[in-house]
Amino acid sequence: MAIGVGEVVGGRYRLGAELGRGGMGVVWKAWDEVLGRDVAVKQLLAPEGPRRDVWLRRVEREARAAALLDHHPGIVTVHDLVVDGEGMPWIVMEFVIGRSLADVCAAEGPMEPERAARIGLAVLSALEAAHAAGVVHRDVKPANILLLADGRAVLTDFGIAAIEGDEALTQTGAHLGTPSYMSPEQVAAGDVTAASDLWSLGATLYHLVEGHPPFNAAAVSALFLAIAYGEPTPPRRAGRLDPVLRELLTKNTAARPTAPRVRALLEGTTFAEPLGEATLPGAPRRVSRRGLLLGAGALAIAAPGAYFASALLPDRKPDRAGAAPSKAADPGALDFQPILNFKQVKGNGTFALSPDGGTLAVESGGWLELWNLETRKAARGPHLEGSLLSIAFSPDGGTLAYGTDSGLLGFWDVAAGQESPNDPPRLDQIVESMRFTPDGLLTALIDMTSAVPGAAPVQLWDPASGTSTAVAPNTTKDFAHRLAVSQDQKTAAIGYAGGQLVVWSLTAGRRLWSLPKLKRPADALALSPDGRWLAAGGQHSGVRLFDLKTGKRVKTFTGFTGIPTALAFSPDGATLAGGTWLGSDENVADEPRAEPIRLWHVADRSLIGSLSGHAYGAQTLSFHPTLPVLASGSVDDTVRLWNTETREQLDSLEEHKEDVLTVAFSADGRTLVSADVTEVIAWRTT
């Protein structure tokens, strides 16, 4: 049944303007013809199949959870739950006008600690009311907190809330929540309590003052590992809020502060001032009309986001001192200059380069954009429903596949500038990374967030038919957190959080070999281009080199101070490079601890030498396709270029303001793309 403006739902709610779309449905402004008032109604779209009943119970749960908290000034009130003629539920809510904290931060940048503390007190009050009613929110994050025109901060979206005494609706091992703000116990799929909401409040406050979440990683699995075992990057702008953040982000739930303790800390940070009026956008953003996916809950009230246009940078910066003259095949002649800069709203530092190196696909302002690197002009792609997590071009560059944290998988026809004919599949879980096979028919999709035994972290999709085949089923009780796929896409190595390492044949759909549970999981995996070797790096275990066919360990490289988190083979497979992450502690910001990148000969497993220069080690590496040049990115916010033959530093690119998470050369070597969690920069050499 088509629903539009003027339709009456539940016998009394006449639909007005569409306010926004999200992971669970569409939000409309409506008029309550019985009580004569404006309301917001959320139209919920149910999945087909056996999960439908579970989904309907979840909808009832959201309505009941919010209804238990009726009339609290910091929680959007739920008035009613109605069912339309097709049996689909609609949630009727208080109509309020405001922007989400996620949009406020994206538009205005980091907040002053005092303002963040005042917002924190308002959200804490809402959480105390929820917890007193036996409700745990489980998804506290900036996108679920609205700043209203009257100065209130209100908590929305109880879509995955847990009500005390309710039957569990999730499978053992499932993860519910938004990864960047999930507590360690949520990451481990353990018991989620009121203390978990307080961790998420701490992660939210951290984001408000620092401009990004406390843990950053290029992949969800790496993020889970950082939350479970690592420490957050020490805040630089928190000021008097610093001790509050430290206590809230305590991993041990028993040692995490109680709500009264948090209130006392926040009241000691702030002053008794109003939150201030939220600045409202002049016009709502454009939204996609494509189907919605069950996953991330939709905001109860529309929260239009600011559009960040992609900024064209100058053709060249002033020449760097000592830059070498241009010479063919001379590493010293590389002179990368920034040509494009993208402020990320939903991108998470994710990008893709076309096979010919001429096009860069990147998120900008909530849209996918395809930039011609020669003309520096963009073609607009689809609007993103959720944050971009993965993206890849087909071998011929004609199809762009993308996945979001709402469970959306999309296929974009590059030449036609539209969605491919088949509707994007609806997935129950997120797609963390993807790539195309050389024949261009199948896309390898990796969902590594599930710890459910038997779930397949690797799926093969056919874009032409929209069908999939599940391979590499999880035989452990842990989630997969590292994956490497061979250049011919025939073999995959999967490292699990519990320390298991399993190698699969993707073509035959069978396990080739596996290693028993190690003391610590692999923090980095890399397969050599010729398919002969697997390199695995981990804390306390160095870098291990395995024969990919037999599983025999042939060498262990040791001597690391930090955790080997970056491994890369040279294009000819002759050299292995290893970089380390030195962790984060309260002294890192003031006392840089350098650890060099190491280079080894693969043939005889000997050490070639070291590359020294990064203040905190290197957490991402990429070899140039034709020259003996290595690019590295670091927590010191720099990208560095190295001559791997002379082991000299060629350049230091210093445009980033956050930890560099990813670096990649284009296939022709003329373009280098680097990304942090909030920004993607494209560099070009002459």
N, C-alpha and C positions, 0 to 999 in steps of 0.2 A: 504494500500500500504506500503510495507516494504521499509524503507529508510536506506541507508547505505553509506559508503565511496565511493566516485566517482559519486554519483547521482548529477544531476544538478537541482537546484530549481529556479523557476522564470525565466528560460531560460538563466541564466548567472552565478549563484552561485554554484560552484562545491564543494561538501562537502569533508572535510578532516577529521581530528580526532575529536572524540567526546570529548568535554572539560568538561562537567559536567551536572548534572541533578538537578532540583529543583521542587518547588511546582507547577509550571505552564508548564514546558516543558523541552526540551533538548537543550543544547547549543553546537553548532558545530563551529569549525574553517572551513572557506571556502575560495575559491579563486574566486574573481570577474573577470570573463573572459572578461568583456568589458573594465573595467578600469585597470586591471592588478594589483590588490592589495589584501592583506589578509583582510578578514572581519570576524566578528562573526555573526552567524545567530541563532536565537532562534526559534526552532520548538515548536509550541504551540498545545497542545492536548485539544480538546474541549469536554466538558461533553455532554452526551446524554440527551434528554428530553427538557422540556420547558425552562430551563435556558440557553440553547445553544445560543439563540439570544442575551440575556443579556451579556453572556460571550464574544461573538464576538464583541459587542460594547465596552466592556471593553478593548479588545485587541487593537481596533482602537484608543481608548482613550490613552493607553500607548504610542503608536507610535506617535500620534499627540502631546501629552504632551512633549515627549522628543524632537520631531522635532522642536517645538517652541523654544527650547533652543540650537539649533544647533550652534556648534563651540565654546561654552564656554569651557575653558580648564578644568573646574572642573566637567563636565558632559559628560558621555559617549554619543557620537554622534549617532543618528539614521539616517542611510542612506536611507532606503527603507522599504516598506511593500509589500510583495508579497504573492500570494495565489497559493497553489499547485493544482494538478489535482483532489484532493478530496475536494477542497474548504477550506482547512485548511490554516490559516495565518502563515507567517514566518516574523519575524522582523529582518532586516539586520542592523548591528551596527558596529561601530568602533571596530577594534580588538586591545585590549591592554592586557598587561601581568601584573598581580599583585596578591596580596593577600588581602582578606577582613580584615577589622580591627578586626572582631570577631576572625578570625584565628590568627592574629598577637597577640592579647591579650591572647588567649588560649596557644600559644606557648611561649610567652615572659613574660607574667605577666603584672602587672600594669605599666603604662608609667609615665615618669616624667611629671609634670604639664606643663613645657614649650613646650615639644614636642606635648602634647595633645592640647595645645592652638594653635600651628601652624596648626595642622590638623583642628581644629575648625574654624580657619580663612578661610581655603580653602573651607570647606563645607559651611560656612556662605556665601561666595561669590557665590557659586552655588545656594544656596537657594534665595539669593537676586535676581539673574537673573531669577529664576523660578517664584518668587512672582511678579516681575515686568512684567512678561509675563502672569500673571493671573493663574499660576499653583501652587497648593499646593501639596507637595509630599505625605504627610500623612503616610509615613513609613520610616522615617529617623532612622537608627539604625546601629550598627557596621557592620552587615552582608551586608549592602547596600552601604558601603563606601570602595573603593579599594585603596590600596597604590601601586603605580606603580613603575616599575624599574627606571623610569626617575625622581622619587621624587614627582610626583603629587599625590594628594588625589582626587579621583573622585567619584561623587555620581551616583549611578546606580538605576535601577528598579523603573520606574514611573508607575508600574502596577496598583496601586490604587489611582493614582494622581487625584485631582479634578481640572478641567479647568473652569475658570470663565465663566458663561453663558451657560454651558452644562446642559443638563437634568440630574437629579440625577439618578444614576444607582443602588442605594441601597435602601432597604426598610427602613422605619422609625424604629428606634430602633436597626438597625444592627451595628455591630462594625467592622471597617476595620482598620488594622494596626497590629503591633506586641505588645502583651500585656505589656511587661516590659518597653517599650519606649513610650507608648501611653499617651497623655495628659489627664487631668481630663475631659475635654470636649469631648474627644473621648470615654472615658470610659462611660460617661453619654449619648453617642449617640447624642450629641448636634452638634452645628455648628463647623466645623473644618476650621480654617483659617491659615494664615501665622504664627500667634502666636503659633499655635499647632506644627508646624514644629520647632519653636525655643525651645519649651519645649522638644521635642524629641532630638534636638541637645544637650540640657543640660543633658538629661538622658544618651546620648551617651558619652559625655565628662566625666560624672561621672563614667561610666563604664571603660573608658580608664585609669583613674587615680586610681580607687579603685579596679578594677578587677571584678566588678559585677554591675548590675543595681542598681539604687537608692532605688527601692522597691523590696523586696523578699517575696515570699509566696509559700507555697506548692501547692496551687491551684489557677487557673486563677481567680475564683470568689473572693478569698481572696485578690489577687493582685489588682483587680479592686477596692475593698473596700479601700485598703491601699492608692492607688493613689487618689481616690476621697476624702477621709477624713483624711488620715494620713500624716505624715511628713517623708521625707527620713531620713535614718540613717545618722547622721552627718559624712561627709567625714573625713578620717584620713590621707590621703596622698595628698590632693588637693593643699596644700600650697597656693600660690598666686592665684590659680584658684578658691579657695573657694567662694569668693564673686560673681564670674561669675555664678557658679552653683546655688547659693542661689537665684539669680535674675531670672535665666532661669527657675527654678523649682518653680516659683510662681503660685499658683493655679488660681488666678484671672487673666483672660486674659487681662483685662484693665490695670492691674498693672505690667504685664510681660514686660520686656524691648523690645524696638524696635530693628531692625537689626543694625542701626547705633550705638545705645547704646551698643549692644553686641560687635560690632567691636571695639569700644573704650575700653571696658573692656578687651577683648582678647589681643589687642595690648599692653595694659598695663601689661599683664602677660608674654608675650613672647619677644623674640629677633628676629631680622631680619635674621634668619638662614633658610637654606633649610630644607625640611622635612626629607631628608636623604633617601638613597636607601632602598627599601623594600627587606628583605631577602626572596628569593624565595625558595620553597621547591624543593628537589632533584627530586621527582617523584610525579605524581598525585596520589591521593588516589583512592582506588577501589570504584566503584559506583555500586549501584543496578540497574538491568535491568528491574525491575518491572514497572508497569504502573504509570504514574504521576498523581497528583491530583491538581485540581484547588484550590488555597488557597493562601499560601505564594508565592510571585512572585519569579521566578528564577532569579539568578544573570545574568546580561548580559554577563559577562566574567567569565570564570572559576576561582574559588578561592579555590584551594585545601587546605585542613586543615591538621594540624599536627595530628598525631595519638598518643594519650596518652595510652601507654600500662598500664594495671592494675598492680600495684606494689604489690608484696607479701611482707608483713611486717614480722619481726622476729616472731618466734613462741611465744616468751614471752618477755615482758619488764622485767627489774629487779623487783623483788617482791616489792609490795608497803608495806610501813611500816604498821604494825598492821593488815595485811591481815589474816583473820580467817582460820584455818585449814579446809580441806574439810570434810563436814559432810552432810549426806543425809538430804534433806528437811530443811536445815539450811540456811536462807537468808544470814547470815554472811559469808557463805562458797562461795558465788558467787564471782568469781574473773575474771571479763571480761578483756581479752587482745585483742588488735587489730590484726587481721589475714589477712585482705584484705583492700586495700585502692584504691579507684577509682577516678581519676581526671575526672570531667565531661566536655564534649565538647557540647553534646546536651541533657544531662540528666536531668537538673533542679532538681537534688536531688531525682529523682523518682526511685523506686526499687520495687521488689516483692520477697517474700519468698514462696517457694513451701509448700504445705500443710504438708508434712512430715518434714519440716525444714531443709532438706538436700541441697537445691539448692537456690542460690541467682541469680535473674535476674536483670541486671543493665546495663546501657549504659556505654560504654568505647570507646573512640576514634571514635564516630559516629556509632558504631555497638552495637547491643544487644548481651550481653554475658551471658551464663548460667554457673555459678560457682558451682562446687561440693565443699561444705564446709569441707568435710572430707579430700579429696585429694588435695584441693586447685588448681584444674585444671579446665579450662574453655572449653566449647563448644561454638563456635561462632554461633550466630543467625543472623537475617537479618540486612542488612545495613539500617539505619534510614534516611528517606527522611523528614527532618524537625526535630525539637526538641521533645524529648520524654516528654509527659505530663501524661500518665496513663499506667498502666500495671497490669496484674493479671493472676494468674495460675487458671486453672480449678480444681475442687475438687480432681480429680485423678492425677493431676500434668501432664497430657498428653498434654494439650494445653496451650499455653501462648498467651494471647491477649494483644495488645498494641495499643496506639493511639498517634499521633503526632500533632504538631501545624499546619501542612499542611492539616489537615483534613483526614489523613490516618488512617484507622482501619485495623490492620493485625491480623491473627491467625497463630501461629507457632506450628507445630507438633514437640513436644520436642523429642520423640523417634526417628522419622525419620530425624530430623535435617533439616527440610525444611518447606516452607509455606504450609498451609493446602490447599487441592485441590481447594476450592472455592477462587476466586480472592477477595482480600480485598475490601470492599465497598468503593465507592467514596462518601465522605460526604461534604456538603456545610459548615458545622460548625465543630469546634474542639470537641474532646472528652476529657473532663476534668478528669473524674475518671471512674472507672469500677470495677466490681466484678462479679464472677459467682454465680449463684443460686446453692443450694445444689445438685440438680439433674444433674448439669453439662451441661444442654442443652441450657440454655439461659444465656446470659451475660447482665448485667445491665450497660448501658452506660449513662453517665450524661453529657449533653452539657448545661452549665449554663451561656453562654455568650450572649444569645439572649434575648432582651427585647421585641420581637415581640409578641403581644397577640395571644394566640392560639398555639404558638410554644411549643413543648413538651421537657422539659429539661431532661426527662428520656425516654430512649428507650431500648427495650429488643431485643437482637439479638440471633439468632440461628446460631452458628458457622457451623453446619453441612450443612445448606442450604444457609447461607448468607443472610437470610431475617430478617426483623425487624418489631417490633410493637411499635408504639409510645404510651406512657401513660403519665399521669400527665400533661396535657396541661397547659400552663401558662395563668392564668386568670387575671394577673396584667399587668401593663405597665412597670414593672421593671425587671431587670435580676435576676436570682436566684444566690445567692452567698454562700449558705451553704446547704449541703444535708447530711442526715444521713439515712442509710438503716438498717432495723432490721436484726438480725442474721439469721433468716429464709428467708430473702430476700422478705418477703411478704408485708412489709410496708415501706414507705419512708416519711421522714419529710423534707420539703423544706422551707428554709428561703429566702425571697426576699429582695433586696436592699432597697425597700421602706418600709420595716418593717413588711410585711405580713408573716404569718407562716401557711403553709398548710400541712396536713397529708393525704397521699394517700394510698389506697390499690392497690399494684402493680398487684396482681392476679385478682382482680375484675375490675381494671381500673377505679375506682371511688374515689371521694374525700370523706374522712371520716369526717374531720372537719377542720376548719380554724379559725385563729384569725384575727381581723381587723388590720389595719395599726397602728403599734406602732411608738413611737417617734424615735427610732433608730432600725436598723435591728439586728437580732441575729448574734452574732459574733462566736458562737460555738453551735453545736448541737450534742447530743449523745442519743442513744436508749439503754435501759437496755437489757442484754442478754435474759431475760425472756419475753421481749416484753410488759412489763407493763408500763414503764415510758419513758418519753421524757424530757431530760434536755436541756434548752436553755439559753445561756449566752449572755449578751449584755451590752454595755456601758450605765451607769446610771440606769440600770434595774437589775443588779446583775445576779444571776442564778435562773431561774424559773423551777420548777418541775411540769410536767403535767401528768395526767392519759392519757396514749396513746389511750385508747379506747374511752373515752368520751370527751377529750380535757379540762377537768376541771383542773384548776391550784390548786395544793395542798400545795405548799410551795414556798416562795421566799427567797433565801439566799442572804444577802446583806453585806455591809461593805468593798467592794473592792475599792482600790485606782485606780488600772488600769482597763483595759478592759478584761473581762473573754473570752479568746480565745481558751482555751483548756479544754475539759471535757472528762472524761472517767469513765465508770463503771467497777468495778472489775468483774472477770469472773463469780462469783456467784451472781452478781447483788446486793450484800449487801452494797457496798461502792461506793460512787460517789466522784471523785477527780476533783478539779477545779484549773486551773492555769490562770494567767493573763499576758497580755502584757502591759507594762507601757508606751508604746509609745516611740517616739524618738524626742528629742529636742537638742538644742545646748549644754546643760549641761550634757546629759546622759553619754558621754564618760568620763567625769571627776568626776561626782558625781553619783555613783551607787545608785539606789533607790530600795531596796529590798522589795518584797512583797511575803509572803509565799504561798505555795500550800495548799489548804484547803481540808480536808477529812470530809465527812458527812455519817452518818448512813441513808440509804434509808428508812428503815422501820419506824423509828420514826422521821426522818428528823432532827436529832440532830447533832451538830458539834462534830466530833471525836477529831480533833486537827489540827495543822498546821505543815508544813514541810518548814523550813527556811534554806536558803543557797545560792540560785541563786541571782546574783547581780541585775538582771532586771526582775525578775519574770520568769515564765515558759510558753512557747507557744506551747508545744507539750507533751503529756503524753501517757504512755503505761503500762498496768499492766502485770506482769509475769503470765503465764498461770496456775501455780500450787502453787507458793509461795506468801506470803504477801509482794511483792516487787513491787514498782512503779519506772519506769524510766521517767525522765523528761529532756527536752532540752530547751535551753534558748538563748537569745540574748547575754549572756555573753560567748558564744562559748563553753559551757560545757554541758556534759550529766551527770546527777546525778542519783544515785540509792538510794532508800529509803526503810527502813523497815516500812511498814504501820501499824504494830502492836505497835512497840516501838517508831515510828516516829523519828528514828535516821537515819542520812545519812550513807549509807554503803560505797559509793565510789563516786569519781568525775573523769570522763573520759575527758581528756583535749587535745585530738588530733586535734580537729577542730580549724580552724582559722577564721571562719565566723559564723553568727547566725545559730544555730541548728534549722532546720525547722521540722524535723520528726524523731521520734524514734519508733521502733517496735521490739517486741520479736517474735522469731519463735515459732511454735506450741509446740515444745518440751522444750522450755525455755533455750536451750543451747546457742542460738545465739541471739545477739542484733545487730540491724542495725540502724545506725544514719546517717542523711544526712543534709548538708547545700546546698546552691545553686550551689556550685562548686565541692563538694566532698561527696562521700558515703563511710562510714567505716563499716566494719563487725567486730564484737567483738565475741569472744568465751570464755566460761567458762569451767573449768575442771570438 
